[in-house]
Amino acid sequence: MLSSTVQLLINTQIVGDALNLPTLKASSSMKNGSIVVNGHDDGQPSTNNFYIGIRNVNIDTTVVPVDHEIYGLNWAVSQATNLINVHFRMPEESEHVGIEMDGGESGGGSGLFMGDLSFVGGNVGILFSNQQYAIRNVR
C-alpha cells in the first residue's frame, strides 16, 4: 500500500515475479493529481531518461476516490526503456489515468517498447504525448 509516489531514477528497474505479480496499490489518502509510480527522473530532461524498466507488476488505484485525477504511471522516458507485463486496475467511471507522459518542459520523451499491458476501469488507459513507441498486446 502506497501513500506517496514511488520515484524511479535513471538505471532503475522494477521487476516482479512473472508467475505471481506483486501489486503496487495506491492508498485512499493519495491526493488528487498524484502519481503512483513516477518513471520519469525529474532531475533529467525526458530525452535523457534512459535504462528505466518496469516488468511484471500490477498498479492499482481502486481505493482512491473516483473523482480524483490520479495517474498510475508517468512514463516520460527515452531510449533503452521497457514496460512489459504491467496491469492497471482503476475504478469504473473514475477520473483515473493508467499512463501519462509528462516530462514537464522537456516534453513526453521518446520511449521505446511497451507490451503485454492491460487497463481495467479508469477514464484513460494511455495518454500519449510523445513519439517513437513500439506497442504490442495492449488491452
N, CA, C and O atoms as a GROMACS GRO file, in nm:
protein
  556
    1MET      N    1   0.086  -0.117   0.000
    1MET     CA    2   0.000   0.000   0.000
    1MET      C    3   0.090   0.123   0.000
    1MET      O    4   0.180   0.136   0.083
    2LEU      N    5   0.066   0.213  -0.094
    2LEU     CA    6   0.149   0.333  -0.109
    2LEU      C    7   0.069   0.458  -0.076
    2LEU      O    8  -0.043   0.476  -0.123
    3SER      N    9   0.127   0.544   0.006
    3SER     CA   10   0.062   0.671   0.037
    3SER      C   11   0.131   0.788  -0.031
    3SER      O   12   0.084   0.902  -0.023
    4SER      N   13   0.243   0.761  -0.098
    4SER     CA   14   0.312   0.864  -0.176
    4SER      C   15   0.374   0.798  -0.299
    4SER      O   16   0.377   0.676  -0.311
    5THR      N   17   0.424   0.881  -0.389
    5THR     CA   18   0.477   0.835  -0.518
    5THR      C   19   0.605   0.755  -0.503
    5THR      O   20   0.693   0.790  -0.424
    6VAL      N   21   0.615   0.646  -0.580
    6VAL     CA   22   0.741   0.573  -0.594
    6VAL      C   23   0.817   0.642  -0.706
    6VAL      O   24   0.770   0.646  -0.820
    7GLN      N   25   0.934   0.696  -0.675
    7GLN     CA   26   1.014   0.772  -0.772
    7GLN      C   27   1.124   0.684  -0.828
    7GLN      O   28   1.209   0.636  -0.754
    8LEU      N   29   1.125   0.664  -0.961
    8LEU     CA   30   1.233   0.589  -1.026
    8LEU      C   31   1.337   0.688  -1.078
    8LEU      O   32   1.303   0.799  -1.120
    9LEU      N   33   1.461   0.648  -1.075
    9LEU     CA   34   1.571   0.727  -1.128
    9LEU      C   35   1.630   0.655  -1.249
    9LEU      O   36   1.599   0.538  -1.273
   10ILE      N   37   1.715   0.722  -1.323
   10ILE     CA   38   1.784   0.660  -1.436
   10ILE      C   39   1.855   0.535  -1.385
   10ILE      O   40   1.908   0.534  -1.274
   11ASN      N   41   1.856   0.429  -1.465
   11ASN     CA   42   1.915   0.298  -1.432
   11ASN      C   43   1.835   0.222  -1.327
   11ASN      O   44   1.891   0.138  -1.258
   12THR      N   45   1.706   0.248  -1.314
   12THR     CA   46   1.623   0.178  -1.217
   12THR      C   47   1.532   0.079  -1.289
   12THR      O   48   1.472   0.112  -1.391
   13GLN      N   49   1.523  -0.040  -1.236
   13GLN     CA   50   1.435  -0.143  -1.289
   13GLN      C   51   1.348  -0.196  -1.175
   13GLN      O   52   1.400  -0.225  -1.067
   14ILE      N   53   1.219  -0.207  -1.198
   14ILE     CA   54   1.130  -0.277  -1.106
   14ILE      C   55   1.090  -0.406  -1.177
   14ILE      O   56   1.030  -0.402  -1.285
   15VAL      N   57   1.124  -0.519  -1.117
   15VAL     CA   58   1.094  -0.648  -1.179
   15VAL      C   59   1.024  -0.735  -1.075
   15VAL      O   60   1.082  -0.770  -0.972
   16GLY      N   61   0.899  -0.770  -1.104
   16GLY     CA   62   0.825  -0.859  -1.015
   16GLY      C   63   0.829  -1.002  -1.064
   16GLY      O   64   0.880  -1.031  -1.172
   17ASP      N   65   0.775  -1.090  -0.985
   17ASP     CA   66   0.766  -1.231  -1.018
   17ASP      C   67   0.664  -1.249  -1.129
   17ASP      O   68   0.547  -1.216  -1.111
   18ALA      N   69   0.705  -1.301  -1.243
   18ALA     CA   70   0.617  -1.314  -1.360
   18ALA      C   71   0.503  -1.412  -1.336
   18ALA      O   72   0.401  -1.404  -1.405
   19LEU      N   73   0.517  -1.504  -1.243
   19LEU     CA   74   0.412  -1.602  -1.215
   19LEU      C   75   0.318  -1.558  -1.103
   19LEU      O   76   0.207  -1.609  -1.092
   20ASN      N   77   0.361  -1.464  -1.021
   20ASN     CA   78   0.281  -1.414  -0.909
   20ASN      C   79   0.307  -1.264  -0.896
   20ASN      O   80   0.384  -1.221  -0.810
   21LEU      N   81   0.243  -1.186  -0.982
   21LEU     CA   82   0.271  -1.042  -0.992
   21LEU      C   83   0.242  -0.968  -0.861
   21LEU      O   84   0.133  -0.980  -0.806
   22PRO      N   85   0.340  -0.892  -0.812
   22PRO     CA   86   0.314  -0.808  -0.696
   22PRO      C   87   0.227  -0.690  -0.737
   22PRO      O   88   0.224  -0.652  -0.854
   23THR      N   89   0.158  -0.631  -0.640
   23THR     CA   90   0.070  -0.517  -0.667
   23THR      C   91   0.121  -0.394  -0.594
   23THR      O   92   0.144  -0.397  -0.473
   24LEU      N   93   0.137  -0.285  -0.668
   24LEU     CA   94   0.165  -0.154  -0.611
   24LEU      C   95   0.030  -0.085  -0.600
   24LEU      O   96  -0.026  -0.042  -0.702
   25LYS      N   97  -0.023  -0.074  -0.480
   25LYS     CA   98  -0.159  -0.025  -0.460
   25LYS      C   99  -0.157   0.112  -0.394
   25LYS      O  100  -0.097   0.131  -0.288
   26ALA      N  101  -0.223   0.208  -0.459
   26ALA     CA  102  -0.235   0.343  -0.405
   26ALA      C  103  -0.334   0.341  -0.289
   26ALA      O  104  -0.440   0.280  -0.300
   27SER      N  105  -0.300   0.408  -0.180
   27SER     CA  106  -0.392   0.416  -0.066
   27SER      C  107  -0.498   0.523  -0.094
   27SER      O  108  -0.481   0.608  -0.181
   28SER      N  109  -0.605   0.516  -0.019
   28SER     CA  110  -0.715   0.613  -0.037
   28SER      C  111  -0.673   0.754   0.003
   28SER      O  112  -0.745   0.849  -0.026
   29SER      N  113  -0.559   0.768   0.069
   29SER     CA  114  -0.513   0.900   0.112
   29SER      C  115  -0.430   0.972   0.006
   29SER      O  116  -0.390   1.087   0.027
   30MET      N  117  -0.404   0.908  -0.108
   30MET     CA  118  -0.328   0.977  -0.213
   30MET      C  119  -0.408   1.096  -0.263
   30MET      O  120  -0.528   1.087  -0.287
   31LYS      N  121  -0.339   1.207  -0.279
   31LYS     CA  122  -0.404   1.333  -0.315
   31LYS      C  123  -0.440   1.339  -0.462
   31LYS      O  124  -0.381   1.271  -0.545
   32ASN      N  125  -0.539   1.422  -0.492
   32ASN     CA  126  -0.579   1.448  -0.630
   32ASN      C  127  -0.456   1.497  -0.708
   32ASN      O  128  -0.383   1.583  -0.661
   33GLY      N  129  -0.434   1.442  -0.826
   33GLY     CA  130  -0.320   1.479  -0.909
   33GLY      C  131  -0.194   1.398  -0.883
   33GLY      O  132  -0.092   1.423  -0.946
   34SER      N  133  -0.199   1.303  -0.791
   34SER     CA  134  -0.082   1.222  -0.756
   34SER      C  135  -0.048   1.122  -0.866
   34SER      O  136  -0.130   1.090  -0.952
   35ILE      N  137   0.075   1.074  -0.860
   35ILE     CA  138   0.125   0.968  -0.947
   35ILE      C  139   0.164   0.852  -0.858
   35ILE      O  140   0.234   0.872  -0.758
   36VAL      N  141   0.121   0.731  -0.890
   36VAL     CA  142   0.159   0.615  -0.809
   36VAL      C  143   0.306   0.581  -0.832
   36VAL      O  144   0.382   0.568  -0.735
   37VAL      N  145   0.348   0.565  -0.959
   37VAL     CA  146   0.488   0.539  -0.993
   37VAL      C  147   0.532   0.645  -1.093
   37VAL      O  148   0.474   0.658  -1.200
   38ASN      N  149   0.635   0.719  -1.057
   38ASN     CA  150   0.690   0.819  -1.150
   38ASN      C  151   0.813   0.760  -1.216
   38ASN      O  152   0.921   0.757  -1.156
   39GLY      N  153   0.797   0.712  -1.339
   39GLY     CA  154   0.908   0.655  -1.414
   39GLY      C  155   0.999   0.761  -1.473
   39GLY      O  156   1.104   0.728  -1.528
   40HIS      N  157   0.961   0.888  -1.462
   40HIS     CA  158   1.041   0.998  -1.514
   40HIS      C  159   1.131   1.052  -1.403
   40HIS      O  160   1.082   1.098  -1.300
   41ASP      N  161   1.263   1.045  -1.424
   41ASP     CA  162   1.359   1.101  -1.330
   41ASP      C  163   1.355   1.252  -1.345
   41ASP      O  164   1.407   1.307  -1.443
   42ASP      N  165   1.292   1.320  -1.249
   42ASP     CA  166   1.272   1.465  -1.259
   42ASP      C  167   1.400   1.545  -1.260
   42ASP      O  168   1.398   1.664  -1.292
   43GLY      N  169   1.513   1.484  -1.225
   43GLY     CA  170   1.642   1.552  -1.228
   43GLY      C  171   1.702   1.561  -1.367
   43GLY      O  172   1.807   1.623  -1.386
   44GLN      N  173   1.637   1.499  -1.466
   44GLN     CA  174   1.686   1.495  -1.604
   44GLN      C  175   1.573   1.529  -1.700
   44GLN      O  176   1.457   1.501  -1.670
   45PRO      N  177   1.606   1.589  -1.817
   45PRO     CA  178   1.501   1.606  -1.917
   45PRO      C  179   1.453   1.469  -1.965
   45PRO      O  180   1.527   1.371  -1.957
   46SER      N  181   1.332   1.462  -2.014
   46SER     CA  182   1.275   1.332  -2.054
   46SER      C  183   1.360   1.262  -2.159
   46SER      O  184   1.364   1.139  -2.161
   47THR      N  185   1.426   1.336  -2.246
   47THR     CA  186   1.508   1.273  -2.350
   47THR      C  187   1.636   1.212  -2.295
   47THR      O  188   1.708   1.146  -2.370
   48ASN      N  189   1.668   1.231  -2.168
   48ASN     CA  190   1.783   1.168  -2.103
   48ASN      C  191   1.743   1.058  -2.006
   48ASN      O  192   1.828   1.002  -1.938
   49ASN      N  193   1.616   1.026  -1.998
   49ASN     CA  194   1.568   0.923  -1.906
   49ASN      C  195   1.586   0.786  -1.970
   49ASN      O  196   1.493   0.732  -2.030
   50PHE      N  197   1.707   0.729  -1.956
   50PHE     CA  198   1.745   0.602  -2.016
   50PHE      C  199   1.745   0.490  -1.911
   50PHE      O  200   1.749   0.516  -1.791
   51TYR      N  201   1.741   0.366  -1.959
   51TYR     CA  202   1.763   0.245  -1.878
   51TYR      C  203   1.665   0.234  -1.761
   51TYR      O  204   1.704   0.196  -1.651
   52ILE      N  205   1.539   0.267  -1.786
   52ILE     CA  206   1.436   0.254  -1.683
   52ILE      C  207   1.339   0.147  -1.731
   52ILE      O  208   1.298   0.147  -1.847
   53GLY      N  209   1.303   0.055  -1.642
   53GLY     CA  210   1.213  -0.051  -1.682
   53GLY      C  211   1.120  -0.092  -1.570
   53GLY      O  212   1.154  -0.084  -1.452
   54ILE      N  213   1.002  -0.134  -1.609
   54ILE     CA  214   0.905  -0.191  -1.514
   54ILE      C  215   0.849  -0.316  -1.580
   54ILE      O  216   0.799  -0.311  -1.693
   55ARG      N  217   0.859  -0.428  -1.509
   55ARG     CA  218   0.810  -0.555  -1.562
   55ARG      C  219   0.741  -0.635  -1.453
   55ARG      O  220   0.783  -0.637  -1.338
   56ASN      N  221   0.634  -0.701  -1.494
   56ASN     CA  222   0.566  -0.800  -1.409
   56ASN      C  223   0.508  -0.741  -1.280
   56ASN      O  224   0.537  -0.790  -1.171
   57VAL      N  225   0.427  -0.637  -1.291
   57VAL     CA  226   0.361  -0.580  -1.173
   57VAL      C  227   0.218  -0.537  -1.207
   57VAL      O  228   0.184  -0.516  -1.324
   58ASN      N  229   0.137  -0.525  -1.103
   58ASN     CA  230   0.006  -0.462  -1.111
   58ASN      C  231   0.017  -0.324  -1.047
   58ASN      O  232   0.084  -0.308  -0.946
   59ILE      N  233  -0.049  -0.225  -1.107
   59ILE     CA  234  -0.061  -0.092  -1.046
   59ILE      C  235  -0.210  -0.070  -1.024
   59ILE      O  236  -0.288  -0.071  -1.119
   60ASP      N  237  -0.248  -0.050  -0.899
   60ASP     CA  238  -0.389  -0.050  -0.859
   60ASP      C  239  -0.426   0.082  -0.791
   60ASP      O  240  -0.364   0.122  -0.692
   61THR      N  241  -0.528   0.149  -0.844
   61THR     CA  242  -0.578   0.274  -0.785
   61THR      C  243  -0.723   0.261  -0.740
   61THR      O  244  -0.792   0.362  -0.724
   62THR      N  245  -0.770   0.139  -0.720
   62THR     CA  246  -0.913   0.117  -0.697
   62THR      C  247  -0.968   0.176  -0.568
   62THR      O  248  -1.089   0.197  -0.559
   63VAL      N  249  -0.885   0.205  -0.468
   63VAL     CA  250  -0.938   0.262  -0.344
   63VAL      C  251  -0.925   0.414  -0.337
   63VAL      O  252  -0.968   0.476  -0.240
   64VAL      N  253  -0.866   0.475  -0.440
   64VAL     CA  254  -0.857   0.621  -0.447
   64VAL      C  255  -0.993   0.674  -0.494
   64VAL      O  256  -1.052   0.616  -0.585
   65PRO      N  257  -1.044   0.783  -0.435
   65PRO     CA  258  -1.176   0.834  -0.476
   65PRO      C  259  -1.187   0.852  -0.627
   65PRO      O  260  -1.093   0.896  -0.693
   66VAL      N  261  -1.304   0.817  -0.682
   66VAL     CA  262  -1.325   0.819  -0.827
   66VAL      C  263  -1.318   0.959  -0.886
   66VAL      O  264  -1.293   0.973  -1.006
   67ASP      N  265  -1.340   1.063  -0.805
   67ASP     CA  266  -1.336   1.200  -0.858
   67ASP      C  267  -1.195   1.257  -0.859
   67ASP      O  268  -1.174   1.369  -0.906
   68HIS      N  269  -1.097   1.183  -0.806
   68HIS     CA  270  -0.957   1.227  -0.811
   68HIS      C  271  -0.898   1.193  -0.947
   68HIS      O  272  -0.917   1.083  -0.998
   69GLU      N  273  -0.826   1.287  -1.006
   69GLU     CA  274  -0.748   1.257  -1.125
   69GLU      C  275  -0.612   1.209  -1.075
   69GLU      O  276  -0.527   1.288  -1.035
   70ILE      N  277  -0.593   1.079  -1.077
   70ILE     CA  278  -0.470   1.018  -1.028
   70ILE      C  279  -0.410   0.937  -1.143
   70ILE      O  280  -0.482   0.884  -1.227
   71TYR      N  281  -0.278   0.929  -1.146
   71TYR     CA  282  -0.208   0.863  -1.255
   71TYR      C  283  -0.136   0.739  -1.201
   71TYR      O  284  -0.062   0.748  -1.103
   72GLY      N  285  -0.158   0.625  -1.264
   72GLY     CA  286  -0.089   0.504  -1.223
   72GLY      C  287   0.060   0.513  -1.249
   72GLY      O  288   0.140   0.472  -1.165
   73LEU      N  289   0.098   0.568  -1.365
   73LEU     CA  290   0.238   0.573  -1.405
   73LEU      C  291   0.264   0.695  -1.491
   73LEU      O  292   0.189   0.723  -1.584
   74ASN      N  293   0.371   0.768  -1.460
   74ASN     CA  294   0.423   0.870  -1.551
   74ASN      C  295   0.539   0.807  -1.626
   74ASN      O  296   0.639   0.769  -1.564
   75TRP      N  297   0.527   0.795  -1.758
   75TRP     CA  298   0.625   0.724  -1.839
   75TRP      C  299   0.686   0.816  -1.945
   75TRP      O  300   0.687   0.783  -2.063
   76ALA      N  301   0.738   0.932  -1.901
   76ALA     CA  302   0.806   1.026  -1.990
   76ALA      C  303   0.954   0.987  -1.992
   76ALA      O  304   1.037   1.048  -1.924
   77VAL      N  305   0.985   0.886  -2.071
   77VAL     CA  306   1.119   0.828  -2.074
   77VAL      C  307   1.172   0.825  -2.217
   77VAL      O  308   1.104   0.868  -2.310
   78SER      N  309   1.294   0.774  -2.234
   78SER     CA  310   1.354   0.769  -2.367
   78SER      C  311   1.411   0.632  -2.397
   78SER      O  312   1.350   0.530  -2.362
   79GLN      N  313   1.526   0.628  -2.461
   79GLN     CA  314   1.583   0.504  -2.513
   79GLN      C  315   1.619   0.407  -2.401
   79GLN      O  316   1.640   0.445  -2.286
   80ALA      N  317   1.626   0.279  -2.440
   80ALA     CA  318   1.664   0.169  -2.351
   80ALA      C  319   1.568   0.158  -2.233
   80ALA      O  320   1.610   0.131  -2.120
   81THR      N  321   1.440   0.178  -2.259
   81THR     CA  322   1.337   0.164  -2.156
   81THR      C  323   1.239   0.056  -2.197
   81THR      O  324   1.225   0.025  -2.316
   82ASN      N  325   1.172  -0.003  -2.098
   82ASN     CA  326   1.074  -0.105  -2.131
   82ASN      C  327   0.966  -0.110  -2.024
   82ASN      O  328   0.992  -0.092  -1.905
   83LEU      N  329   0.848  -0.136  -2.071
   83LEU     CA  330   0.730  -0.151  -1.986
   83LEU      C  331   0.661  -0.278  -2.032
   83LEU      O  332   0.595  -0.279  -2.136
   84ILE      N  333   0.676  -0.387  -1.956
   84ILE     CA  334   0.632  -0.518  -2.001
   84ILE      C  335   0.553  -0.589  -1.891
   84ILE      O  336   0.596  -0.593  -1.775
   85ASN      N  337   0.439  -0.644  -1.928
   85ASN     CA  338   0.355  -0.722  -1.838
   85ASN      C  339   0.315  -0.640  -1.715
   85ASN      O  340   0.336  -0.681  -1.601
   86VAL      N  341   0.258  -0.523  -1.741
   86VAL     CA  342   0.210  -0.433  -1.635
   86VAL      C  343   0.060  -0.417  -1.652
   86VAL      O  344   0.011  -0.393  -1.763
   87HIS      N  345  -0.012  -0.431  -1.542
   87HIS     CA  346  -0.159  -0.429  -1.547
   87HIS      C  347  -0.211  -0.320  -1.455
   87HIS      O  348  -0.173  -0.311  -1.338
   88PHE      N  349  -0.300  -0.238  -1.510
   88PHE     CA  350  -0.353  -0.122  -1.439
   88PHE      C  351  -0.498  -0.150  -1.399
   88PHE      O  352  -0.582  -0.180  -1.484
   89ARG      N  353  -0.525  -0.140  -1.270
   89ARG     CA  354  -0.661  -0.160  -1.218
   89ARG      C  355  -0.708  -0.027  -1.160
   89ARG      O  356  -0.647   0.027  -1.068
   90MET      N  357  -0.817   0.024  -1.217
   90MET     CA  358  -0.872   0.152  -1.174
   90MET      C  359  -1.022   0.136  -1.154
   90MET      O  360  -1.083   0.048  -1.215
   91PRO      N  361  -1.084   0.218  -1.068
   91PRO     CA  362  -1.228   0.204  -1.051
   91PRO      C  363  -1.304   0.244  -1.177
   91PRO      O  364  -1.262   0.334  -1.250
   92GLU      N  365  -1.416   0.176  -1.201
   92GLU     CA  366  -1.502   0.210  -1.314
   92GLU      C  367  -1.554   0.353  -1.298
   92GLU      O  368  -1.575   0.400  -1.186
   93GLU      N  369  -1.574   0.419  -1.411
   93GLU     CA  370  -1.631   0.554  -1.415
   93GLU      C  371  -1.558   0.651  -1.323
   93GLU      O  372  -1.620   0.729  -1.251
   94SER      N  373  -1.426   0.645  -1.325
   94SER     CA  374  -1.344   0.734  -1.244
   94SER      C  375  -1.265   0.829  -1.334
   94SER      O  376  -1.267   0.815  -1.457
   95GLU      N  377  -1.196   0.922  -1.274
   95GLU     CA  378  -1.110   1.016  -1.346
   95GLU      C  379  -0.966   0.965  -1.354
   95GLU      O  380  -0.878   1.040  -1.396
   96HIS      N  381  -0.941   0.842  -1.317
   96HIS     CA  382  -0.806   0.788  -1.311
   96HIS      C  383  -0.749   0.765  -1.451
   96HIS      O  384  -0.822   0.735  -1.546
   97VAL      N  385  -0.616   0.779  -1.462
   97VAL     CA  386  -0.544   0.759  -1.587
   97VAL      C  387  -0.438   0.652  -1.562
   97VAL      O  388  -0.364   0.660  -1.464
   98GLY      N  389  -0.429   0.553  -1.650
   98GLY     CA  390  -0.330   0.447  -1.634
   98GLY      C  391  -0.188   0.499  -1.654
   98GLY      O  392  -0.106   0.493  -1.562
   99ILE      N  393  -0.159   0.551  -1.774
   99ILE     CA  394  -0.025   0.601  -1.806
   99ILE      C  395  -0.036   0.741  -1.862
   99ILE      O  396  -0.115   0.768  -1.953
  100GLU      N  397   0.043   0.831  -1.808
  100GLU     CA  398   0.061   0.964  -1.866
  100GLU      C  399   0.208   0.977  -1.905
  100GLU      O  400   0.291   0.896  -1.864
  101MET      N  401   0.239   1.080  -1.984
  101MET     CA  402   0.376   1.102  -2.030
  101MET      C  403   0.408   1.249  -2.015
  101MET      O  404   0.404   1.325  -2.112
  102ASP      N  405   0.441   1.289  -1.892
  102ASP     CA  406   0.464   1.430  -1.860
  102ASP      C  407   0.606   1.450  -1.812
  102ASP      O  408   0.640   1.417  -1.698
  103GLY      N  409   0.690   1.504  -1.900
  103GLY     CA  410   0.828   1.537  -1.865
  103GLY      C  411   0.847   1.685  -1.839
  103GLY      O  412   0.960   1.735  -1.845
  104GLY      N  413   0.737   1.756  -1.809
  104GLY     CA  414   0.748   1.899  -1.784
  104GLY      C  415   0.789   1.972  -1.910
  104GLY      O  416   0.741   1.942  -2.019
  105GLU      N  417   0.879   2.069  -1.894
  105GLU     CA  418   0.924   2.149  -2.008
  105GLU      C  419   1.001   2.068  -2.112
  105GLU      O  420   1.013   2.110  -2.226
  106SER      N  421   1.053   1.950  -2.072
  106SER     CA  422   1.131   1.869  -2.166
  106SER      C  423   1.044   1.776  -2.250
  106SER      O  424   1.096   1.703  -2.334
  107GLY      N  425   0.914   1.778  -2.231
  107GLY     CA  426   0.823   1.700  -2.315
  107GLY      C  427   0.796   1.561  -2.262
  107GLY      O  428   0.827   1.528  -2.148
  108GLY      N  429   0.738   1.479  -2.350
  108GLY     CA  430   0.694   1.346  -2.310
  108GLY      C  431   0.793   1.235  -2.334
  108GLY      O  432   0.764   1.119  -2.305
  109GLY      N  433   0.911   1.267  -2.387
  109GLY     CA  434   1.012   1.165  -2.411
  109GLY      C  435   0.995   1.096  -2.544
  109GLY      O  436   0.916   1.138  -2.629
  110SER      N  437   1.069   0.989  -2.562
  110SER     CA  438   1.060   0.909  -2.684
  110SER      C  439   1.093   0.764  -2.648
  110SER      O  440   1.185   0.705  -2.705
  111GLY      N  441   1.018   0.711  -2.557
  111GLY     CA  442   1.041   0.575  -2.509
  111GLY      C  443   1.026   0.472  -2.618
  111GLY      O  444   0.973   0.501  -2.726
  112LEU      N  445   1.070   0.353  -2.592
  112LEU     CA  446   1.069   0.251  -2.694
  112LEU      C  447   0.957   0.150  -2.677
  112LEU      O  448   0.849   0.171  -2.732
  113PHE      N  449   0.978   0.043  -2.604
  113PHE     CA  450   0.885  -0.069  -2.609
  113PHE      C  451   0.788  -0.074  -2.492
  113PHE      O  452   0.827  -0.058  -2.376
  114MET      N  453   0.660  -0.097  -2.524
  114MET     CA  454   0.557  -0.124  -2.425
  114MET      C  455   0.478  -0.244  -2.475
  114MET      O  456   0.430  -0.244  -2.588
  115GLY      N  457   0.465  -0.347  -2.391
  115GLY     CA  458   0.391  -0.463  -2.435
  115GLY      C  459   0.332  -0.543  -2.320
  115GLY      O  460   0.378  -0.536  -2.207
  116ASP      N  461   0.229  -0.619  -2.353
  116ASP     CA  462   0.158  -0.702  -2.256
  116ASP      C  463   0.106  -0.617  -2.141
  116ASP      O  464   0.131  -0.644  -2.024
  117LEU      N  465   0.031  -0.512  -2.178
  117LEU     CA  466  -0.030  -0.422  -2.079
  117LEU      C  467  -0.180  -0.441  -2.081
  117LEU      O  468  -0.238  -0.473  -2.185
  118SER      N  469  -0.244  -0.420  -1.966
  118SER     CA  470  -0.390  -0.422  -1.962
  118SER      C  471  -0.440  -0.308  -1.874
  118SER      O  472  -0.373  -0.265  -1.780
  119PHE      N  473  -0.560  -0.261  -1.908
  119PHE     CA  474  -0.622  -0.150  -1.837
  119PHE      C  475  -0.766  -0.188  -1.807
  119PHE      O  476  -0.841  -0.225  -1.897
  120VAL      N  477  -0.804  -0.178  -1.681
  120VAL     CA  478  -0.941  -0.205  -1.639
  120VAL      C  479  -0.990  -0.081  -1.565
  120VAL      O  480  -0.924  -0.034  -1.472
  121GLY      N  481  -1.106  -0.029  -1.606
  121GLY     CA  482  -1.164   0.089  -1.541
  121GLY      C  483  -1.093   0.216  -1.583
  121GLY      O  484  -1.022   0.221  -1.683
  122GLY      N  485  -1.114   0.321  -1.503
  122GLY     CA  486  -1.049   0.448  -1.528
  122GLY      C  487  -1.113   0.530  -1.638
  122GLY      O  488  -1.214   0.489  -1.697
  123ASN      N  489  -1.054   0.646  -1.664
  123ASN     CA  490  -1.102   0.738  -1.767
  123ASN      C  491  -1.021   0.722  -1.896
  123ASN      O  492  -1.077   0.724  -2.006
  124VAL      N  493  -0.888   0.708  -1.882
  124VAL     CA  494  -0.797   0.696  -1.996
  124VAL      C  495  -0.697   0.587  -1.965
  124VAL      O  496  -0.644   0.582  -1.854
  125GLY      N  497  -0.669   0.499  -2.060
  125GLY     CA  498  -0.566   0.397  -2.042
  125GLY      C  499  -0.428   0.457  -2.058
  125GLY      O  500  -0.348   0.459  -1.964
  126ILE      N  501  -0.398   0.506  -2.179
  126ILE     CA  502  -0.268   0.568  -2.208
  126ILE      C  503  -0.293   0.706  -2.266
  126ILE      O  504  -0.363   0.721  -2.366
  127LEU      N  505  -0.236   0.807  -2.204
  127LEU     CA  506  -0.246   0.945  -2.250
  127LEU      C  507  -0.115   0.979  -2.321
  127LEU      O  508  -0.019   1.023  -2.258
  128PHE      N  509  -0.113   0.957  -2.455
  128PHE     CA  510   0.010   0.979  -2.532
  128PHE      C  511   0.040   1.127  -2.548
  128PHE      O  512  -0.050   1.207  -2.574
  129SER      N  513   0.168   1.162  -2.531
  129SER     CA  514   0.212   1.298  -2.559
  129SER      C  515   0.359   1.297  -2.600
  129SER      O  516   0.437   1.384  -2.561
  130ASN      N  517   0.395   1.197  -2.680
  130ASN     CA  518   0.533   1.186  -2.723
  130ASN      C  519   0.542   1.107  -2.853
  130ASN      O  520   0.447   1.107  -2.932
  131GLN      N  521   0.654   1.039  -2.876
  131GLN     CA  522   0.679   0.977  -3.006
  131GLN      C  523   0.757   0.847  -2.993
  131GLN      O  524   0.807   0.815  -2.885
  132GLN      N  525   0.767   0.774  -3.101
  132GLN     CA  526   0.858   0.661  -3.120
  132GLN      C  527   0.832   0.541  -3.030
  132GLN      O  528   0.928   0.484  -2.977
  133TYR      N  529   0.709   0.502  -3.011
  133TYR     CA  530   0.681   0.383  -2.931
  133TYR      C  531   0.650   0.263  -3.018
  133TYR      O  532   0.585   0.276  -3.122
  134ALA      N  533   0.697   0.147  -2.975
  134ALA     CA  534   0.655   0.019  -3.032
  134ALA      C  535   0.563  -0.042  -2.927
  134ALA      O  536   0.604  -0.061  -2.812
  135ILE      N  537   0.441  -0.074  -2.966
  135ILE     CA  538   0.342  -0.123  -2.873
  135ILE      C  539   0.288  -0.256  -2.922
  135ILE      O  540   0.258  -0.272  -3.040
  136ARG      N  541   0.276  -0.352  -2.829
  136ARG     CA  542   0.227  -0.484  -2.867
  136ARG      C  543   0.140  -0.539  -2.754
  136ARG      O  544   0.173  -0.525  -2.636
  137ASN      N  545   0.031  -0.602  -2.790
  137ASN     CA  546  -0.055  -0.674  -2.698
  137ASN      C  547  -0.103  -0.585  -2.581
  137ASN      O  548  -0.074  -0.613  -2.464
  138VAL      N  549  -0.174  -0.482  -2.614
  138VAL     CA  550  -0.230  -0.390  -2.513
  138VAL      C  551  -0.380  -0.404  -2.518
  138VAL      O  552  -0.441  -0.398  -2.624
  139ARG      N  553  -0.441  -0.422  -2.399
  139ARG     CA  554  -0.587  -0.435  -2.395
  139ARG      C  555  -0.644  -0.356  -2.281
  139ARG      O  556  -0.765  -0.354  -2.261
   0.00000   0.00000   0.00000
